[in-house]
Amino acid sequence: MLTVSMILSCNPSKKLDKLNEKHPELLAKFCKDTFPCVTTKVDTLTKIEYDFVEVQCPGNDYDNVKLDTIILTKYKTNIINGPTIIKTEYKTNTITKSIKDSAEIVLCNLELIVVNKRCTQYIEDNRILKNKVTAKNRWIMWLIIALLCAIIGNILQLKK
């Protein structure tokens, strides 16, 4: 009776349930420290937008004049006498991170180890069974050779 109660009291899932009921912060801290989140992939997306503003000079007839484009930068200003189009460029960077729970990664690795062990065991079992079949085939081959020798011997005795 004592051993049964010891075995039942050592169930780790019951201990975790009790710990979660009484001290959930301890269990959460343990899980966070043991299985932290892992950044698996970081992508950066750059979106470029342009804003065009047309500037007309009043009082002049510029119908036949070609429009010019100005690119504004931080440190340089261009002055053009006549109608022009000002192009302003806006860049927006969007960073995307893929975060995965390391507990899931550890669980997958452990399952992979178990599957590899099973696969290795199946390969070993297959090798043993192949050896058994090969040994049986050798016996059958020698029995067929003995039978053929007996038949040839009988045929030679009948011809004498």
Stockholm file with secondary structure:
# STOCKHOLM 1.0

chainA/1-160         MLTVSMILSCNPSKKLDKLNEKHPELLAKFCKDTFPCVTTKVDTLTKIEYDFVEVQCPGNDYDNVKLDTIILTKYKTNIINGPTIIKTEYKTNTITKSIKDSAEIVLCNLELIVVNKRCTQYIEDNRILKNKVTAKNRWIMWLIIALLCAIIGNILQLKK
#=GR chainA/1-160 SS CHHHHHHHHTCHHHHHHHHHHHCHHHHHHHHHHHSCEEEEEEEEEEEEEEEEEEECCTTSCCTTSCCEEEECCSSCCCCCSSCEEEEEEEEEEEEEEEEEEHHHHHHHHHHHHHHHHHHHHHHHHHHHHHHHHHHHHHHHHHHHHHHHHHHHHHHHHHHC
#=GC SS_cons         CHHHHHHHHTCHHHHHHHHHHHCHHHHHHHHHHHSCEEEEEEEEEEEEEEEEEEECCTTSCCTTSCCEEEECCSSCCCCCSSCEEEEEEEEEEEEEEEEEEHHHHHHHHHHHHHHHHHHHHHHHHHHHHHHHHHHHHHHHHHHHHHHHHHHHHHHHHHHC
//
